[in-house]
Amino acid sequence: MKSEKAQNAPEKNGKKSFVIRIDESTYKLLEKWAHDEFRSVNGQIEYLLHQQLTESGRKKKE
């Protein structure tokens, strides 16, 4: 079993993994939206978070 420190460490690609709990109906909507835009559900969540962080001024545009 991995230690908690190892579980929270960034992966080699610089991304950090974590568990997210969402209700089934929200997941199904995200899944369809992701499919419509040729993304995985994970990719869609990353895209939406990045978009909102940029629009809110919390992250600079790249």
Secondary structure as a PSIPRED ss2 file (coil, helix, strand):
# PSIPRED VFORMAT (PSIPRED V4.0)

   1 M C   1.000  0.000  0.000
   2 K C   1.000  0.000  0.000
   3 S C   1.000  0.000  0.000
   4 E H   0.000  1.000  0.000
   5 K H   0.000  1.000  0.000
   6 A H   0.000  1.000  0.000
   7 Q H   0.000  1.000  0.000
   8 N C   1.000  0.000  0.000
   9 A C   1.000  0.000  0.000
  10 P C   1.000  0.000  0.000
  11 E C   1.000  0.000  0.000
  12 K C   1.000  0.000  0.000
  13 N C   1.000  0.000  0.000
  14 G C   1.000  0.000  0.000
  15 K C   1.000  0.000  0.000
  16 K C   1.000  0.000  0.000
  17 S C   1.000  0.000  0.000
  18 F C   1.000  0.000  0.000
  19 V C   1.000  0.000  0.000
  20 I C   1.000  0.000  0.000
  21 R C   1.000  0.000  0.000
  22 I C   1.000  0.000  0.000
  23 D C   1.000  0.000  0.000
  24 E H   0.000  1.000  0.000
  25 S H   0.000  1.000  0.000
  26 T H   0.000  1.000  0.000
  27 Y H   0.000  1.000  0.000
  28 K H   0.000  1.000  0.000
  29 L H   0.000  1.000  0.000
  30 L H   0.000  1.000  0.000
  31 E H   0.000  1.000  0.000
  32 K H   0.000  1.000  0.000
  33 W H   0.000  1.000  0.000
  34 A H   0.000  1.000  0.000
  35 H H   0.000  1.000  0.000
  36 D H   0.000  1.000  0.000
  37 E C   1.000  0.000  0.000
  38 F C   1.000  0.000  0.000
  39 R C   1.000  0.000  0.000
  40 S C   1.000  0.000  0.000
  41 V H   0.000  1.000  0.000
  42 N H   0.000  1.000  0.000
  43 G H   0.000  1.000  0.000
  44 Q H   0.000  1.000  0.000
  45 I H   0.000  1.000  0.000
  46 E H   0.000  1.000  0.000
  47 Y H   0.000  1.000  0.000
  48 L H   0.000  1.000  0.000
  49 L H   0.000  1.000  0.000
  50 H H   0.000  1.000  0.000
  51 Q H   0.000  1.000  0.000
  52 Q H   0.000  1.000  0.000
  53 L H   0.000  1.000  0.000
  54 T H   0.000  1.000  0.000
  55 E H   0.000  1.000  0.000
  56 S C   1.000  0.000  0.000
  57 G C   1.000  0.000  0.000
  58 R C   1.000  0.000  0.000
  59 K C   1.000  0.000  0.000
  60 K C   1.000  0.000  0.000
  61 K C   1.000  0.000  0.000
  62 E C   1.000  0.000  0.000
